[in-house]
Amino acid sequence: MRITYDKMADAAYIQLMEVDNRRG
């Protein structure tokens, strides 16, 4: 459970950073 949650958090964080980079 903990590992799955960490993976989801990492994916969400990476997605957020990608959106931030697109905005410049």
A tleap script that builds the chain and sets N, CA, C and O, in Angstrom:
source leaprc.protein.ff14SB
mol = sequence {
  NMET ARG ILE THR TYR ASP LYS MET ALA ASP
  ALA ALA TYR ILE GLN LEU MET GLU VAL ASP
  ASN ARG ARG CGLY
}
set mol.1.N position { 0.847 -1.203 0.000 }
set mol.1.CA position { 0.000 0.000 0.000 }
set mol.1.C position { 0.881 1.250 0.000 }
set mol.1.O position { 0.667 2.165 -0.795 }
set mol.2.N position { 1.849 1.284 0.875 }
set mol.2.CA position { 2.736 2.450 0.975 }
set mol.2.C position { 3.485 2.664 -0.344 }
set mol.2.O position { 3.606 3.795 -0.816 }
set mol.3.N position { 3.985 1.575 -0.936 }
set mol.3.CA position { 4.746 1.704 -2.178 }
set mol.3.C position { 3.840 2.253 -3.286 }
set mol.3.O position { 4.246 3.125 -4.054 }
set mol.4.N position { 2.609 1.734 -3.361 }
set mol.4.CA position { 1.674 2.192 -4.391 }
set mol.4.C position { 1.389 3.676 -4.218 }
set mol.4.O position { 1.331 4.424 -5.195 }
set mol.5.N position { 1.212 4.101 -2.966 }
set mol.5.CA position { 0.923 5.511 -2.701 }
set mol.5.C position { 2.108 6.373 -3.116 }
set mol.5.O position { 1.927 7.442 -3.698 }
set mol.6.N position { 3.311 5.913 -2.820 }
set mol.6.CA position { 4.514 6.670 -3.179 }
set mol.6.C position { 4.625 6.801 -4.693 }
set mol.6.O position { 4.975 7.865 -5.204 }
set mol.7.N position { 4.326 5.718 -5.409 }
set mol.7.CA position { 4.409 5.761 -6.873 }
set mol.7.C position { 3.406 6.763 -7.425 }
set mol.7.O position { 3.718 7.522 -8.343 }
set mol.8.N position { 2.202 6.765 -6.863 }
set mol.8.CA position { 1.167 7.697 -7.321 }
set mol.8.C position { 1.585 9.131 -7.036 }
set mol.8.O position { 1.386 10.018 -7.866 }
set mol.9.N position { 2.164 9.357 -5.867 }
set mol.9.CA position { 2.603 10.702 -5.488 }
set mol.9.C position { 3.714 11.154 -6.424 }
set mol.9.O position { 3.731 12.306 -6.858 }
set mol.10.N position { 4.645 10.251 -6.737 }
set mol.10.CA position { 5.747 10.603 -7.639 }
set mol.10.C position { 5.205 10.966 -9.020 }
set mol.10.O position { 5.638 11.950 -9.619 }
set mol.11.N position { 4.259 10.173 -9.525 }
set mol.11.CA position { 3.693 10.425 -10.847 }
set mol.11.C position { 2.984 11.770 -10.868 }
set mol.11.O position { 3.125 12.530 -11.826 }
set mol.12.N position { 2.222 12.073 -9.820 }
set mol.12.CA position { 1.499 13.343 -9.747 }
set mol.12.C position { 2.483 14.500 -9.677 }
set mol.12.O position { 2.263 15.541 -10.295 }
set mol.13.N position { 3.569 14.326 -8.929 }
set mol.13.CA position { 4.570 15.389 -8.793 }
set mol.13.C position { 5.258 15.646 -10.130 }
set mol.13.O position { 5.456 16.798 -10.516 }
set mol.14.N position { 5.622 14.580 -10.834 }
set mol.14.CA position { 6.276 14.730 -12.139 }
set mol.14.C position { 5.324 15.419 -13.113 }
set mol.14.O position { 5.735 16.300 -13.868 }
set mol.15.N position { 4.050 15.018 -13.096 }
set mol.15.CA position { 3.060 15.627 -13.990 }
set mol.15.C position { 2.940 17.115 -13.690 }
set mol.15.O position { 2.847 17.930 -14.608 }
set mol.16.N position { 2.941 17.471 -12.416 }
set mol.16.CA position { 2.820 18.871 -12.017 }
set mol.16.C position { 4.025 19.659 -12.520 }
set mol.16.O position { 3.870 20.771 -13.024 }
set mol.17.N position { 5.209 19.100 -12.389 }
set mol.17.CA position { 6.428 19.778 -12.842 }
set mol.17.C position { 6.396 19.973 -14.354 }
set mol.17.O position { 6.829 21.009 -14.857 }
set mol.18.N position { 5.882 18.977 -15.082 }
set mol.18.CA position { 5.804 19.085 -16.541 }
set mol.18.C position { 4.883 20.230 -16.930 }
set mol.18.O position { 5.202 20.993 -17.842 }
set mol.19.N position { 3.757 20.361 -16.262 }
set mol.19.CA position { 2.817 21.454 -16.553 }
set mol.19.C position { 3.489 22.787 -16.249 }
set mol.19.O position { 3.324 23.754 -16.992 }
set mol.20.N position { 4.245 22.837 -15.160 }
set mol.20.CA position { 4.952 24.060 -14.774 }
set mol.20.C position { 5.954 24.446 -15.860 }
set mol.20.O position { 6.085 25.623 -16.198 }
set mol.21.N position { 6.656 23.457 -16.403 }
set mol.21.CA position { 7.659 23.734 -17.431 }
set mol.21.C position { 6.991 24.257 -18.704 }
set mol.21.O position { 7.554 25.115 -19.385 }
set mol.22.N position { 5.809 23.758 -19.032 }
set mol.22.CA position { 5.116 24.212 -20.242 }
set mol.22.C position { 4.725 25.682 -20.098 }
set mol.22.O position { 4.756 26.438 -21.069 }
set mol.23.N position { 4.359 26.080 -18.884 }
set mol.23.CA position { 3.966 27.475 -18.667 }
set mol.23.C position { 5.188 28.395 -18.772 }
set mol.23.O position { 5.073 29.578 -19.093 }
set mol.24.N position { 6.354 27.817 -18.494 }
set mol.24.CA position { 7.570 28.623 -18.575 }
set mol.24.C position { 7.798 29.374 -17.299 }
set mol.24.O position { 8.778 30.109 -17.181 }
savepdb mol mol.pdb
quit
